[in-house]
């Protein structure tokens, strides 16, 4: 497959995903549903009927018979040979660059037969004749069939984001895009890859409930749609918009094994930690209500001890609850003893500068660790938020400590 055709294929998938989101948002009742990849690309199930939608983003500038023949034949086949009583309506939603979006070309019996007629190996084929489909059957199908010229890719995506912005009363397009559109995209893709038909079905109520979640999860398809640079910028702005990075708010930051073991020559972990302290808890600069960060590192004992040794060598005092002797959650939860400036505005000394433990210690003792106001995870491994309060952010696609630092500080 050439790069151009591969790009077109990926764009076609996104177009179908966006159309699916639009269709479910347009449902009138919360109990109505859509099914992804059932009879057609999208099946819309209402109280009175089911509409099977073929969704195509075609590279042709204008409508030609050959471009729509295959999807129309698929729908005609289902109409002629239904597996269940057929109360379906059929829609071909196809974008052509030079056609008027939303308009419907006239498909009468003569035009329909033209579409079904083609040449194969220099032999003329008439699909309706070869399959003994009568004019009566063709006309009945046409009464249940619509052909709609689809919207342009970017225009449709903007419409999806605006509908989500309205649905969830978002304060900005950014919030609608990076949080709600991203969640909606993930839900539709998760449904599309399920094996069982009933697993690919979702009601409007369930869809909205799952989109409207506190968990911020940027999935791989979202990143492919955006650039990595934009991804990092988006999640940084996302954190800022929720005020999670304010120095006065307690934060637990989990760094995944793949990030710790990546090539971090540009920003070694001890420098990464030192720079985070300078950003959030720098003595003589941090305001009196600032809180030390808590880092949870997903690494083996040898690497962790080496990290701690390097921190000691650069005079960074940390609280690890004595995890290498006998971890004490009581000690780990202790607030730092601080000395404030004469006017009480700034912290000039502190009994420790950062809290630091392994992922293993964290998992074993999470029930006894004080819940933060923000739990921010940078790891490809599955993370379950067991804290009953606070915000939870799960970012799986940072690759290096430089990426993480950019998110947390830009």
Order of alpha helices (4+ residues) and beta strands (2+ residues): alpha-beta-beta-beta-alpha-beta-alpha-beta-beta-alpha-alpha-beta-alpha-alpha-beta-alpha-beta-alpha-alpha-beta-alpha-alpha-beta-alpha-beta-alpha-beta-beta-beta-alpha-beta-beta-alpha
